[in-house]
């Protein structure tokens, strides 16, 4: 299983505990449209950094782009969706796990999950 070394590295990373997040606003990465996340971003960002360090130390290349917590909405940019989400601020929810996910051609498959 190719993801086993990644899972091994991830299991060494201490989670921040549950965090509360909510959708707010939108943006894009090229043609990818996303909804932004707000809430407990400080512990989430610190956790992301610990994951980055663990994977780097395990020999995996890491994308150097800045961390922008988001929820992908569409792979096709649409100004109407951006306008609809511009001032949106949704209800919060608790996040208590994180997942290793495979993304191929817009299809996502959970490979592993661990407690946050």
N, C-alpha and C positions, 0 to 999 in steps of 0.2 A: 504494500500500500504506500504510494508516494508521499502521502501527507503525514505518515508516522513521525518523521523527524520534526516536522512542524508542531505536531501535537505534543511531542516530548518537550519542546521548548516552551510551548504555551502553558503546560501544566506547572512550570516552575514560576510563573508570574503571579504574584499575589494580587487579587482583585481589590478594588476599593470598597466593596460591599455594594448593595443596591444603590442606584442613582435614579433621580427623577428627571425626566426629560419631557419636552413638548415641542410640537412643530411650530415654526415661526418663520414666515417669509419664504423666499425662494431664490434660486440662482441657477447658474448653468456652468458646466464644464464642456466646452465645445457644444455639441448638440444634445448633451445629456442634461435634462432638467431635474432639479432636486428641490426638496423642501428642507429648510434649515432646521437645526435643532438648538434649543435653548434649555436651560435648567442647570443641573449639576455638572457643568462642563469642566470645572477645575479638576475634580477627581477623575472624570472620564479622560481628560487630556493627559493627566499624570499616568493613568493606566495605559493609555496608548503608547506613551513614551517607554514604559517598562516592557511592553510587548515588543516595541521596536528594538530595544536593547537586547532582549532575549533572542530574538530572531537574528539580529546581526551577529551576536556572539556564537550562534549555532551555524553561522556561515551562509545565511540567506541574504540575497541582495534586497535592499529596502528602497522603496520609492522615496525620493527626497522632497517631494512636494509637501507643502504645509498641510496640516491636519484640519479638515473642515467637516465636522460632524454633520451628517445629512441623511436624508432618506431619498433614494432615487425614485423619481416619479415616472420619467419617460426617457427613452433614448432618442426621441424626436422633439426638438425644440418647438414650442408653440407659445407665442406672445400672449395669447388669451389665458393660458394656464398661469404664466408668470404674473399677469395682471390680477387674476383671481386670488393668487397666494400672496401678493405683495404685502398686504396688511393683516394677513391671517395669523392668529395665535391660538393654537388648539389646546385642548385639555392635557394635563400632564399624566404620565403613566410611570410606573416603576419598572426599571430594567434590572433584572437579577441574574442574568446569564449572558455570556457572549458565545459566538459561534464562529467556527471555521467554515467558510462557505466557498464553494466553487462557482464561478460565474463564467458561463460560456454562451456567447451569442444571446445575452439577455436572459438566460435561464439560470436560476440559482439553486444549488443543492447543498444542504447542510451536511458537512462531513464529520463534525464533532462539535460538542457544546460543553462549556464549563461554567461554574458559578462565578458570578461577578462579585 
